[in-house]
Amino acid sequence: MPTARRPCLLQGLIPLACLALLTSACADPSQNGLPQEGASGTQEGKVPAQDVVIAVGSEPDTLNPVLGYARWGDGKVVEGLLQLGVDLVPEPLLAESLPEVSDDGLTWTYTLRDGVRFHDGTLLSADDVVYTYESALDPDLGSAVAADLTALAAVEAVDERTVRFTLDRPHASFPVATVLGIVPAGSDLDDVQVVGTGPYRMSSYRPGDRLVLTAHDDYWGEPPEVGRATFVFAEDDAARVARVASGEVDAALLPATSLARFEENDAFDVVRRDTSDFRAIIMPEEHPVAGDPAVRRALNLGLDRQSLVEGALAGSGRPAYGPIPPEAAEYSSVVEVDTDVPAARAVLEEAGWQEGPDGTRVRDGQRAELTLMYPAGDSLRQNIALYVQAQAGGLGIEVTPDGLSWDAIEPRMSQDPLVYGSGNPYDADLSTYPLLHSSRALVGFDNPGGYRSPELDAALESGRSALDDAERNAAYAEVQDLLAQDLPWIFLAYVGHDYVIRAGVWQGYDVPLVEPHEHGLQGGPWWNLPSWTSARR
């Protein structure tokens, strides 16, 4: 990952008292517009912190919500009609209250908060909301957001502050979909300088390097205490560890295997969050081995998930069997399976996969071998791939891990298995429909293995439209039953999210939030960055 900062000559963990010196030695603020006296790493003692520098492991493909950024809300630059609180329950943001809903559940009316302005000074109006949603539904844009709005038939401006959504069928999770960030009507969706109404505005953006946000002086709500946030894109886990240790950044998402050095140092806080962020293997439908039902059943039975959690994830996580987390009301234990290696081997034998001289099975001249892709630099997914390789080898399935760039992975996702990450805790519909519905097959990252099942589609549609809890739970029980039969994905684990942040500088970031897959700009302790307050008072 390119960086404009000079390499740091000192390595290893250091006392907090040295961090300020090292920051000025390692960083080159002139390269990114950061004032030397303002960077948090250069401050010590009683001066309240104004800036924070955060290393994130991924860079979004876009920063525009209409094109898919912050699908479940962010609230730093762009804001939605609603937002999700710590308890994941929707609450008003740009709407002055929760929507009024018609008795048949087909009409949802929102009233906009009065006096809200975009960063360019224009007043937020219902036309902006209409433009945002109509753009998100534009088939020419191919936005992933469209998958959350399939029931939306029309959106109209009743007056300047009133917006009415009309659905063609009930959609129980529709309020969650209205956390979508609102952009000005007529704005250029390809412009990287996204204009929103949030407490921060985009100050500068260098793709592949960093994004700098600064507090918006005329924000309609409570102004944030953190005046500037710099997000440094560092895909490589080792690079993020080094940057935190050197003092170049103040906070980062780190793999659990690298936490010990920080847990033993009072200069840092380590924050671990439970998640619904699963890792699974995509089994492409057209792959000659991964697409075979017997191979899928064998891997589902034969992979020891608890061992993988303890080894590959260093204990930070829990076994996963499906996209709906166990805490959800819609969860069904039908997806769960006990590890049974002899049974897994028997499945392969019965399907005609015979063990060859080198231990790899063969059927009709086809070796039971597959390449397992993972993003290079992601040590967690690499560890998972290696554990799968070792365990699958014991079944007679040869797995070859292959670390690649996302540019190399994306065109191959329909052809080769991939260690995939996704998941959200907000709603069973949102955590299943985009990944499994036929309409989302081969559409970006939603259903990259090309899985199609009319029966599962019908169950997903039933779950999406069900307004009664019992009816909804029954629909998702069927979804999970069908999923356990077809096994288009082999779910492995929900990973824990572990963060390191400089201690004693800020407060308010350690909230009991169950996190979704997102852990770049949106997740982590900086999920509620506008609410942080200084610890130096």
N, C-alpha and C positions, 0 to 999 in steps of 0.2 A: 504494500500500500504506500503510495508516494506521500511524502510529508515535506513541508517547508521548513521544519524545525531542524536545527543542527543536531547531529548525534551526540548523546550524552556520554562522556568519558567515564563516569562513575557508574558502577552497576551495584545491584544488591539493595537490600532494605536499609534504610537510614533513619535516624531519629528525626522527629518533627522539626526540631530546631535547625536542622540542616536543609530542610525542604525548600525554604525560601531562597537560600543561596543557590541550591541546585536548579531551581526553576529558572532563575535569571541566567544561570550558566547554560541550561539545556535549551531554553526556549528563545525564539527570535520573534518577539511580538511585532516587529515591523513587517513581518511576512503576512500577518493576518489581521492587522489593524487593531490588535489589542494593546491598550496603553500599559506601559511597564508598571506604573504604580497601581494599576487597577486589578491586575490578575490576582486571584485569590491566593495562588501559590507564592506570591511575593509578599503577602501580608502576614504579619505575625502579631501576636499580642492582642490588644483590645480594639483594634480598628475593625468595624463591622465589614464583613465580606460583601463585595458588590458583584464579583464575577465568579463564574465556575467554568471549569474546563472538563469535559466529559468525553471519555473514549467509548464509542459504541462499536459493536461487532458487525453491523450491517448498515448499508446506505440504501434508503428507499429508492425504488425505480422512479418515483415521481413525488413531488411535494404538494401536488394539487389533489384535494379530496375528491374532486369529480372523477379523477382518473384512478382513484383507488387508495390514495394516501390516508392514513388514520381512519380506516374503515369503521373502527369502533370508537372513534372520537379521540381527540388529543387535547384541544383547548389551549394550546400555547399561541399559535399563529391564527388558526382558523377555529371557529366555534360552530357547534350545531344548535338546532332548536332545543335539543335536550343534551344532557351529559350523563355519564354513568358515575355514580358515587362510589365510595369505598366498598359499600355493600353490593355494588353492581346493579342497583336499582336506578332506573331513569329518573332524572330530576330536571327542572327547567334550567335553561341557560339563556339562549337568545329568545326563547319563548318566555313570556312573563308567568306562565303557569303550565301545568300539564294540559294536554289537548282535551277538547270536548269530543266525545265519541257518540255517534248515533246508536240507537238501540240495536240495529242490525250489524253493527261493527264495520260498516262500509264507508263511513264518512268521519274523518278526523280533522278537526279545526284547531289551528294554533293561532294565538295572538302574540305578535312580536313585542318584545320589550321596547319601550319608547326611548328615543334619543341615542340609539347605538349607531356609531359611525365606523366605517372601514378605515384602514390605515391611510387611505388616500383622501380621507375627509368626507367622502360621500355617505349619505345617510342610509342605513339599512332599511330595505323595504320588502314588501311581499314579492315584488318582481325579482329580487335577487334570489329568493327561495325557489321561485318557479324556474328561473334560469338554471340554478344548480341541479335541481332534480330532473328537469327535462334533458339537460346535458348528460347527466349520469345514465339516463335511459337510452341515449342516442346509440343505436346499434353500430354506427360507423366508428364510435370511439372504442367500443369493446371494453368498457370499464368493468372491473370485477364487482363494483358496487351494484350493477344491474341485477346480479344474482340475489341480492337482498330485497329487491323491489319488484319481484315478478307479479305481485298482486296489484301494483299501483296502476290504475287506469288513467288518472288525470290529476294534475295539480294546478290550482288556479288562485289568482290573487283576488280575494273578495273586496278588499280595499287596501290601503297602503300598509296596514299593520295586521291584516288577517289573511291567512293562507288556509285553503281547504284541499285536503287530499281525498280523492275518491278511489276506493278499491273495488276490484271486480269480484272479489271473494274475501272472506274474513282472513286476517293475517295476524296471528296472536303476537308475534314478535315485532310488529311494525314500529312500536315506539322506540325500540332499540335501534332500528334502522334510521331513525331521525336524529341520531347523533352526528350524521354526516355534516362536515364543515361547509358553511355557506360562503360562496364567493360572489363578487359583484356581477350584476347582470351585464352580459356582453364582454366580460373579461376574456383575455387570450389564455386559453387553457394550456397552451404550450409554453407560456412564459414561466421561467423557473422562479421569478420573483413573485411568489404567491401573495395576494393581498387578502387579509382577513379582518376580523374584528377583535382578535384575541389580545391578551396582555403583552404579547411579544410580537414584534415585526421582524421580517427577514432583513438583516443588515448586510450580509454577504454570503455567497455560496460558491464554493469551488468544488464541483463534482469530483468525487474520488478523494477528496481531502477533508473539507470541513464545512460546517454551516454555523454561522454566527447569528444569534438572535439578540435583539436589544429590547428593553422595556419600551412599550408604546406610551408616550407621555400623555396622550389623551384617551387612555383606556376608559371605557364606560364603568368598569367595576373597580375593585380595590387594586391599586397598583402593586406590582410585585416588589419585594425587597431585593431579590437578585436582579441586578440591572443588566447583566449580559451573561449569556450562556453560549459557550462554544462547544459544538459537538464535533469531535474528531473521529473520522471514519477509519477504523483499524480492524480489518477483518480477521487478521491473524491473532489468535489467543495469546501467543507468546509476546507479541508486540504490545498488547494491552497491559500485560503483566509488567513488562519492562517500563512502560510509560508511567504506570502508577508508582512503581518502586522508585523511579528516578525523580518523581515529583513533577514530571512534565504535565500530567493531568491530575485532576482532583478526585475523579471517580471513574469507575468502569465496571462493566459486566465481566466476570472472570470465571473460568472453569473451576469446579470444586477441587480439582487436583492441585490447584495453585494457591489455595486459600491459607494453608498452614502458616506461611511466613507473615501474613497479615493479621491472622487471628492472634498471634503472639505479640503483636505490637500495638501499644495504646494509641499510636498516632492514627490508627484507622478504625473505622467501624465496618463490620462485616454484616451485611443484611441478606438474609435468606428468605425467599418467598415460595410458598406453595403455588403450584400452577396447574393449569389444564393443558400445558404445552407438551404435546406428545411427540415422540419420535416413532416413526413407523417405516416399514419398507414398502414402497410402491411396487406392486407386482404387475407390470404392463400386460394388458390382455393379449397382445400379439407376440409376446416373447415365447420362444419354443419351450422354455423350461419354466419360467416364472408364471406363465399363463396356464400351466397344467394344474388342474384341481388337486391332484395327489401331492405335488410338490408343495403347494400352498398349505394343505392340511398337515403335511409332515413338518414343515417349518413352524407352523402354529403350535403343533404339539411338542416339537422337539427342542425349541429354543427355551432356555432357562432364563426367564426375565429377571427373577430376583438376583441371580448371579450376575447378570448384566448390570443391574442397578448398582450392586455392591462393587463391581469391578470397573466397568466402563465409566460409570457416573460417580465413582468414589462415594457411593452411598447417598448422593444428593438426588433423590427422586423416588419413584415407586413404579411398580409394574403397571402397564396399560394394556387394555384389551380392545379398546374401541375409542372413537372420537368424543363420546359423551363421558365426562368425568364422573366418578362414583358419587360425588356429592349432589349431582343433579337429580331432581325428582324423576326425570325420565330414564335414569340409568337402569339397565337390566343386566343381571348377572349371567344371562345366557351367553354372553361373549367370553366369559372367563373360562380358562382351561388350565388344568394341572400339567406340569411338564412330565412327559412320558416318552422317553427316548425309544424304548422297545416298540411302543405302539406307533411312533412316527416311522421307524424303520419298516414295520410291518405294512404300513400304508403304501410305502414306496414299492415294497416287494409285490404286493397285490396288484399294483398298477403296472407291473412289468419292468420297473426300474431295477436292473440287476447290477450287483456290485462288480466292477471291473478289477483287473489285476492291481491297479494303483489305488484302489479304494473308492474311486469315483464311479457312480452308477451310470449305466448306459441302457438306453431303450431304442431299438430300431436304428442303431447307429448314432443316436443323439446322446451326447454326454450330458450328465446333469451338472452343468456348469453355467455360471452367470457372473456378470460383472456388477458389482455393487458400488454405485457412484456416491460420492459425498463431496461437499464443498471443501476444497483445499484450504487449510488454515483453521478450519473448525475442528479443534482437537476432540471435542466431545463426540461429534458425529464420526470422526475417524476411529475413536475408541470403540464406538458401537459397531462400526463396520468390521473391525478386527475381531470383536467378540462373536459377531454373527459368523464370520469366516471360520473361526475355531469350532464353534458349536455345530454349524452346518456340515463341516468336514466330517464330524463324527457320525452324521447320518448318511454320508456318501454323496453329499452335494458340494461341489467345488465352487466356492465364492471367492472372487478376486476383487478386493477393495481398490477403488480408483479415485484419488483426490483430484478434482478438476475445478476450474473456475465456473461461476454460474453461466457465463457466456457459452461455455462448452457443454454444460449440463442441460440447459434449457431445450436445445433442439433434440436431445436424446431421451427426454423424460418419458416419451411414449414407447421407447424401444428397450431401455435398460433399467433395471431396478435402481432405486435411489433411496438413501436415508433421508426421509422427508420430515419436516417439522411443521406443525400447525396446531390449532386448537384454541377455543375460547370458552370462558366459563359463563357467558352471558345468557345463552339460550340454546336449547337442543337443536332448534331449527337452523340457527346460524352455524352451529358446529358440525352439521351433517350435510345439509342441502348442497352447499357449494362443492363439497368434496365428492359427493356420491351421485348426484342427480345426472341423468344422461345429458341434459341440456348444457351441462358444464364440462362435458367430456372434451379433453384436449383444449380447454380454454385457459390459457396461461397456467397458473399454479393450482387452479381449483380442482381439477380432476385429471391430472396429467397422465394417468395410466390408461385413460380411455375406457373406464368401466361403464357399462350400460346394462340396466336391468329394469324392464317395465314394472315388475312387481315392487322393486325398491322405490322406483319413482312414485308409484301410487301411494306407498306408505309415507314417503316424504311429503307428498302433497297433502295427505290426510293430517299429518302432524302440523304442517304449516298453517292449515286453515282451522284446526280444532281450537275452539274457545273454551271447551269444557276440559277440566284437568284429567278426568278419567279417560275421556276420548283421546286426549293428547298422549297420555302415558301409554295407552294401548297401541297407538300408531308407532310410537318410538320403540316399543317392545318388539313390534314386527320388523322395524328397520334393523334393529340389532340382531334379531334372529336371522334375517336374510343375510346380513353382513357376516355373521358367524358361519354361514353355509358357503358363501361365495369366496370370502377372504380375498378381496381385491387388494387389500393392504394387510400386512402383518404388523399389528401394533405391538410396541415393545415397552415403552416407558413414558411416564410423565416426568420431565426433568425438573429439578429444582433450579431456581434462578438465584445465583449468588453474586452479590455486588460488594465492592469495596469503595469506601468513601472516606475522605479525610475527616477525622473526628474533631469535634469542638469548634467547627466553623459555622455550620448551619444546623437547623433543627426543623422537625416537621416532616421529614422524608420517610420515617419508618412507620408506615401505616399497614394494617392487616389486610392487604389487598391480595386476592387470588388472581394471579396474572394469566393473561392469554399468551399466545405464542410471541406476540410482539415484544421485543426487548431491545429495540434500537432507540430511536428518538422518543418513542411513546412510553415504553414500559420503564421498569426500574424505579429507584428512588426519585428520579426526576419526572415521574408520572405526574406529580403534583408540584412541579417546580414553582409555579406562581404563588404557591402557599408557603414556601420555605421562609423561615425567618432567621435572622442572624443569631448565633449562639454567643456572640461577643458583645454582651451588653453590660 
